[in-house]
Amino acid sequence: MIVLGLTGSIGMGKSTTAEMFTEAGCYAWNADAAVHRLYAPGGAAVEKVAEAFPGVVVDGAVDRDRLAAALGADAAAFRRLEAIVHPLVAADRAEALTAAADRGVTVAVLDIPLLFEVGADKLVDAVVVVTADPEIQAARVLARPGMTRERFEAILARQAPDPEKRARADFVIDTGRGLEAARAEVERIVRTVTDPSWISPRRGFTSPAT
């Protein structure tokens, strides 16, 4: 099974691109969705997050607004949260990949916003970075309900800069060129990595499609 890492800064169109990979026949695992499961009632992170950040659990689930308020801009608090959540997300990802391989999935896509930041690029055959011009990115993000320029900049500060991501990518998809162009690029990438002659740039050997 070929494993692709999909990443991109906020507002670049990563979620839409992940859907395109699914439409192209790939299996997609989403890190944000895994966190939502962990924070939901009965989720594996609820008790640990409640201990680390009193008052953020409501009705048995982590309230993301309260958690955000508790974190503020405290880098140490973010590190405490990451120490709790990252291992649980990694376990969810590993379980999902094992199940996908057992089902005979050809291409699995790991949709991870902080792929490079958490070192997950070491786990994949190739990395796909989704990008767009900064003006397009800002317009998309600031149009979201409740988003402010300050919050946008705080999010960007925790992510590797877009130029750095692009420099470290094996494939780049520019969503600023439109949906059809992005879809065509997704389909080209799938054809490329499933070609028997393709060699994984991350693992240094041919990654079989089956």
Backbone hydrogen bonds in HBPLUS format (Angstrom, degrees):
<---DONOR---> <-ACCEPTOR-->    atom                        ^
c    i                          cat <-CA-CA->   ^        H-A-AA   ^      H-
h    n   atom  resd res      DA  || num        DHA   H-A  angle D-A-AA Bond
n    s   type  num  typ     dist DA aas  dist angle  dist       angle   num
A0002-ILE N   A0106-THR O   2.95 MM 104  6.22 164.5  1.97 161.2 156.0     1
A0108-ALA N   A0002-ILE O   2.78 MM 106  6.17 166.8  1.80 168.3 172.3     2
A0125-ASP N   A0003-VAL O   2.74 MM 122  5.44 159.7  1.78 153.1 160.0     3
A0004-LEU N   A0108-ALA O   2.80 MM 104  6.20 165.1  1.82 164.6 169.3     4
A0110-LEU N   A0004-LEU O   2.73 MM 106  6.11 168.5  1.75 167.3 170.6     5
A0005-GLY N   A0126-ALA O   2.89 MM 121  6.29 164.5  1.91 156.4 161.7     6
A0128-VAL N   A0005-GLY O   2.66 MM 123  5.95 171.2  1.67 175.9 179.2     7
A0006-LEU N   A0110-LEU O   2.79 MM 104  5.75 176.4  1.79 149.4 148.2     8
A0112-ILE N   A0006-LEU O   2.95 MM 106  6.12 153.4  2.02 164.0 171.4     9
A0007-THR N   A0128-VAL O   2.97 MM 121  6.39 159.8  2.01 165.9 171.6    10
A0130-VAL N   A0007-THR O   2.85 MM 123  6.24 158.6  1.89 155.2 162.1    11
A0012-MET N   A0009-SER O   3.23 MM   3  5.84 145.3  2.36 144.5 141.9    12
A0017-THR N   A0013-GLY O   3.00 MM   4  6.20 154.4  2.07 147.5 155.3    13
A0018-ALA N   A0014-LYS O   2.83 MM   4  6.11 151.1  1.91 149.9 158.1    14
A0019-GLU N   A0015-SER O   3.11 MM   4  6.42 151.3  2.20 144.3 151.0    15
A0020-MET N   A0016-THR O   3.15 MM   4  6.51 143.5  2.29 139.3 149.2    16
A0020-MET N   A0017-THR O   3.01 MM   3  4.96 119.1  2.39  93.0 108.6    17
A0021-PHE N   A0017-THR O   3.05 MM   4  6.48 147.0  2.16 148.1 156.8    18
A0022-THR N   A0018-ALA O   3.07 MM   4  6.43 152.0  2.15 145.6 153.3    19
A0023-GLU N   A0019-GLU O   2.88 MM   4  6.21 155.4  1.94 146.9 153.8    20
A0024-ALA N   A0020-MET O   2.94 MM   4  6.17 133.0  2.17 136.6 149.4    21
A0026-CYS N   A0021-PHE O   3.00 MM   5  5.51 160.4  2.04 151.7 147.2    22
A0025-GLY N   A0022-THR O   2.96 MM   3  5.22 158.4  2.00 111.4 115.0    23
A0027-TYR N   A0107-VAL O   2.95 MM  80  6.36 164.8  1.98 159.5 163.0    24
A0109-VAL N   A0027-TYR O   2.64 MM  82  6.01 159.6  1.68 162.4 169.8    25
A0029-TRP N   A0109-VAL O   2.82 MM  80  6.18 163.5  1.85 168.6 173.4    26
A0111-ASP N   A0029-TRP O   2.74 MM  82  5.88 168.1  1.75 175.4 178.1    27
A0034-ALA N   A0030-ASN O   3.07 MM   4  6.39 148.8  2.18 145.3 154.3    28
A0031-ALA N   A0111-ASP O   2.92 MM  80  6.05 177.2  1.92 165.1 164.2    29
A0035-VAL N   A0031-ALA O   3.03 MM   4  6.38 151.5  2.11 147.6 154.8    30
A0036-HIS N   A0032-ASP O   2.99 MM   4  6.34 154.3  2.06 146.9 153.9    31
A0037-ARG N   A0033-ALA O   3.03 MM   4  6.37 153.1  2.11 146.0 152.6    32
A0038-LEU N   A0034-ALA O   2.99 MM   4  6.29 153.4  2.06 146.4 154.0    33
A0039-TYR N   A0035-VAL O   2.89 MM   4  6.14 141.4  2.04 148.8 159.4    34
A0040-ALA N   A0036-HIS O   3.03 MM   4  6.09 123.3  2.36 140.6 154.0    35
A0040-ALA N   A0037-ARG O   3.35 MM   3  5.19 144.3  2.48  94.2 104.0    36
A0045-ALA N   A0038-LEU O   3.24 MM   7  5.10 146.7  2.36 123.1 129.7    37
A0062-VAL N   A0039-TYR O   2.90 MM  23  5.03 159.5  1.94 144.4 150.7    38
A0043-GLY N   A0040-ALA O   2.72 MM   3  5.11 154.3  1.78 145.4 145.1    39
A0046-VAL N   A0043-GLY O   3.25 MM   3  5.65 152.1  2.33 111.6 118.9    40
A0049-VAL N   A0045-ALA O   2.87 MM   4  5.92 161.7  1.91 162.4 167.8    41
A0050-ALA N   A0046-VAL O   2.93 MM   4  6.06 156.0  1.98 149.9 157.1    42
A0051-GLU N   A0047-GLU O   3.08 MM   4  6.33 149.0  2.18 143.5 150.9    43
A0052-ALA N   A0048-LYS O   3.11 MM   4  6.34 153.8  2.18 142.7 149.5    44
A0053-PHE N   A0049-VAL O   2.76 MM   4  5.80 149.2  1.86 151.5 159.8    45
A0056-VAL N   A0053-PHE O   3.34 MM   3  6.19 150.7  2.44 148.6 148.1    46
A0063-ASP N   A0056-VAL O   2.77 MM   7  5.59 171.1  1.77 167.1 169.7    47
A0058-VAL N   A0061-ALA O   2.77 MM   3  5.44 150.6  1.86 167.8 163.2    48
A0061-ALA N   A0058-VAL O   3.08 MM   3  5.44 162.7  2.11 113.5 119.0    49
A0067-LEU N   A0063-ASP O   2.88 MM   4  6.13 155.4  1.94 154.0 162.3    50
A0068-ALA N   A0064-ARG O   2.88 MM   4  6.00 157.3  1.93 141.7 147.7    51
A0069-ALA N   A0065-ASP O   3.00 MM   4  6.25 154.2  2.06 143.9 150.8    52
A0070-ALA N   A0066-ARG O   2.90 MM   4  6.15 149.8  2.00 143.9 152.3    53
A0071-LEU N   A0067-LEU O   2.89 MM   4  6.15 145.6  2.01 148.7 158.3    54
A0072-GLY N   A0068-ALA O   2.94 MM   4  6.11 161.6  1.97 149.9 154.7    55
A0074-ASP N   A0071-LEU O   3.00 MM   3  5.84 162.5  2.03 149.0 151.6    56
A0077-ALA N   A0074-ASP O   3.10 MM   3  5.27 121.0  2.46  99.5 113.7    57
A0078-PHE N   A0074-ASP O   3.13 MM   4  6.52 155.9  2.19 152.1 158.7    58
A0079-ARG N   A0075-ALA O   3.03 MM   4  6.34 153.9  2.10 146.3 153.3    59
A0080-ARG N   A0076-ALA O   3.01 MM   4  6.33 149.0  2.11 144.0 152.1    60
A0081-LEU N   A0077-ALA O   3.00 MM   4  6.30 159.6  2.04 151.1 156.2    61
A0082-GLU N   A0078-PHE O   2.84 MM   4  6.09 163.2  1.87 152.9 157.9    62
A0083-ALA N   A0079-ARG O   2.96 MM   4  6.10 150.0  2.05 143.3 150.7    63
A0084-ILE N   A0081-LEU O   3.02 MM   3  5.23 134.6  2.23 101.7 114.3    64
A0085-VAL N   A0081-LEU O   2.88 MM   4  6.13 169.6  1.90 161.3 163.6    65
A0086-HIS N   A0082-GLU O   2.89 MM   4  5.37 157.1  1.95 137.9 145.6    66
A0088-LEU N   A0085-VAL O   3.05 MM   3  5.30 117.2  2.46 105.2 120.9    67
A0089-VAL N   A0085-VAL O   2.89 MM   4  6.14 156.7  1.95 161.2 169.0    68
A0090-ALA N   A0086-HIS O   2.91 MM   4  6.09 157.4  1.96 150.6 157.0    69
A0091-ALA N   A0087-PRO O   3.04 MM   4  6.26 150.3  2.13 140.8 148.0    70
A0092-ASP N   A0088-LEU O   3.07 MM   4  6.32 154.8  2.13 143.5 150.0    71
A0093-ARG N   A0089-VAL O   2.89 MM   4  6.15 158.7  1.94 151.5 157.4    72
A0094-ALA N   A0090-ALA O   2.95 MM   4  6.16 162.6  1.98 149.2 153.4    73
A0095-GLU N   A0091-ALA O   3.03 MM   4  6.19 160.3  2.07 146.6 151.8    74
A0096-ALA N   A0092-ASP O   2.97 MM   4  6.19 155.3  2.03 146.3 153.3    75
A0097-LEU N   A0093-ARG O   2.93 MM   4  6.18 158.6  1.97 154.3 159.7    76
A0098-THR N   A0094-ALA O   3.01 MM   4  6.18 157.8  2.06 147.3 153.3    77
A0099-ALA N   A0095-GLU O   3.05 MM   4  6.26 159.9  2.09 146.3 151.6    78
A0100-ALA N   A0096-ALA O   2.91 MM   4  6.12 152.4  1.98 144.8 152.9    79
A0101-ALA N   A0097-LEU O   2.91 MM   4  6.11 162.4  1.94 150.7 154.7    80
A0102-ASP N   A0098-THR O   2.99 MM   4  6.20 155.0  2.06 145.6 152.7    81
A0103-ARG N   A0099-ALA O   3.05 MM   4  6.31 135.8  2.25 138.7 150.0    82
A0103-ARG N   A0100-ALA O   3.09 MM   3  5.09 128.1  2.37  94.4 108.2    83
A0105-VAL N   A0100-ALA O   3.06 MM   5  5.42 169.0  2.07 152.4 149.6    84
A0104-GLY N   A0101-ALA O   3.01 MM   3  5.10 155.3  2.07 103.1 110.9    85
A0115-LEU N   A0112-ILE O   3.25 MM   3  5.05 136.8  2.44 122.4 114.7    86
A0118-VAL N   A0114-LEU O   2.98 MM   4  6.06 149.6  2.07 158.1 161.8    87
A0120-ALA N   A0115-LEU O   2.92 MM   5  5.07 131.0  2.17 159.2 160.2    88
A0119-GLY N   A0116-PHE O   3.13 MM   3  5.04 155.8  2.20 100.7 108.2    89
A0122-LYS N   A0119-GLY O   3.25 MM   3  6.03 168.6  2.26 118.4 121.8    90
A0123-LEU N   A0120-ALA O   2.97 MM   3  5.36 164.8  1.99 114.6 119.5    91
A0202-ARG N   A0125-ASP O   3.33 MM  77  5.13 146.4  2.45 147.8 143.6    92
A0170-ASP N   A0127-VAL O   2.97 MM  43  5.24 159.0  2.01 138.7 145.3    93
A0171-PHE N   A0127-VAL O   3.03 MM  44  6.36 143.6  2.17 159.6 161.1    94
A0129-VAL N   A0171-PHE O   2.91 MM  42  6.33 164.0  1.94 155.1 156.3    95
A0173-ILE N   A0129-VAL O   2.89 MM  44  6.27 161.4  1.93 155.7 160.3    96
A0131-THR N   A0173-ILE O   2.86 MM  42  6.13 163.4  1.89 157.5 159.4    97
A0175-THR N   A0131-THR O   2.95 MM  44  6.22 145.6  2.07 170.1 167.6    98
A0136-ILE N   A0133-ASP O   3.02 MM   3  5.34 120.2  2.39 107.5 121.7    99
A0137-GLN N   A0133-ASP O   2.97 MM   4  6.26 165.5  1.99 159.7 164.4   100
A0138-ALA N   A0134-PRO O   2.92 MM   4  6.07 168.7  1.93 151.1 153.3   101
A0139-ALA N   A0135-GLU O   3.09 MM   4  6.19 160.7  2.12 142.6 148.0   102
A0140-ARG N   A0136-ILE O   3.01 MM   4  6.21 160.2  2.05 153.2 158.2   103
A0141-VAL N   A0137-GLN O   3.02 MM   4  6.27 168.6  2.04 157.0 159.7   104
A0142-LEU N   A0138-ALA O   2.90 MM   4  5.91 171.5  1.91 155.6 158.5   105
A0144-ARG N   A0141-VAL O   3.02 MM   3  5.54 163.6  2.05 115.9 121.2   106
A0147-MET N   A0144-ARG O   3.17 MM   3  5.56 165.2  2.20 131.7 132.5   107
A0152-PHE N   A0148-THR O   2.94 MM   4  6.12 161.0  1.98 150.9 156.7   108
A0153-GLU N   A0149-ARG O   2.97 MM   4  6.16 160.9  2.01 148.5 152.9   109
A0154-ALA N   A0150-GLU O   2.98 MM   4  6.18 147.0  2.09 141.6 151.1   110
A0155-ILE N   A0151-ARG O   2.97 MM   4  6.25 153.7  2.04 149.9 156.1   111
A0156-LEU N   A0152-PHE O   3.01 MM   4  6.31 162.9  2.04 150.8 155.5   112
A0157-ALA N   A0153-GLU O   2.99 MM   4  6.13 144.6  2.12 139.6 148.8   113
A0158-ARG N   A0155-ILE O   3.07 MM   3  5.48 146.3  2.19 108.2 117.5   114
A0159-GLN N   A0156-LEU O   3.03 MM   3  5.15 158.6  2.07 106.8 113.7   115
A0164-GLU N   A0161-PRO O   3.05 MM   3  5.37 121.3  2.41 105.3 119.7   116
A0165-LYS N   A0161-PRO O   3.06 MM   4  6.44 157.3  2.11 153.7 160.8   117
A0166-ARG N   A0162-ASP O   2.92 MM   4  6.19 168.9  1.94 163.4 165.3   118
A0167-ALA N   A0163-PRO O   2.99 MM   4  6.14 151.7  2.07 141.3 149.0   119
A0168-ARG N   A0164-GLU O   3.14 MM   4  6.36 137.1  2.34 142.3 152.7   120
A0168-ARG N   A0165-LYS O   3.05 MM   3  5.23 132.0  2.29 100.3 113.4   121
A0169-ALA N   A0166-ARG O   3.24 MM   3  5.08 158.8  2.29  99.2 105.5   122
A0177-ARG N   A0174-ASP O   3.37 MM   3  6.04 169.7  2.38 113.8 116.8   123
A0178-GLY N   A0175-THR O   3.15 MM   3  5.57 166.7  2.17 113.9 116.7   124
A0182-ALA N   A0178-GLY O   3.11 MM   4  6.35 155.8  2.17 147.1 154.3   125
A0183-ARG N   A0179-LEU O   2.81 MM   4  6.04 159.9  1.85 153.6 159.3   126
A0184-ALA N   A0180-GLU O   2.95 MM   4  6.11 156.4  2.01 145.1 151.2   127
A0185-GLU N   A0181-ALA O   3.06 MM   4  6.28 148.9  2.16 140.9 149.1   128
A0186-VAL N   A0182-ALA O   2.93 MM   4  6.24 153.8  2.00 150.4 157.6   129
A0187-GLU N   A0183-ARG O   3.01 MM   4  6.28 164.6  2.03 151.7 155.1   130
A0188-ARG N   A0184-ALA O   2.97 MM   4  6.18 147.0  2.08 139.5 148.9   131
A0189-ILE N   A0185-GLU O   2.91 MM   4  6.16 156.3  1.97 149.4 155.2   132
A0190-VAL N   A0186-VAL O   2.99 MM   4  6.31 161.7  2.03 154.2 158.7   133
A0191-ARG N   A0187-GLU O   3.02 MM   4  6.23 160.0  2.07 144.6 150.0   134
A0192-THR N   A0188-ARG O   2.90 MM   4  6.10 154.2  1.96 146.3 154.0   135
A0193-VAL N   A0189-ILE O   2.96 MM   4  6.22 170.0  1.97 162.0 161.5   136
A0194-THR N   A0190-VAL O   3.14 MM   4  6.13 138.7  2.32 142.8 152.4   137
A0195-ASP N   A0192-THR O   3.25 MM   3  5.42 158.5  2.30 103.8 110.2   138
A0198-TRP N   A0195-ASP O   2.91 MM   3  5.46 166.5  1.92 124.2 128.8   139
A0200-SER N   A0205-PHE O   2.95 MM   5  5.54 156.4  2.01 136.4 133.8   140
A0204-GLY N   A0200-SER O   2.80 MM   4  5.30 139.0  1.97 138.7 146.8   141
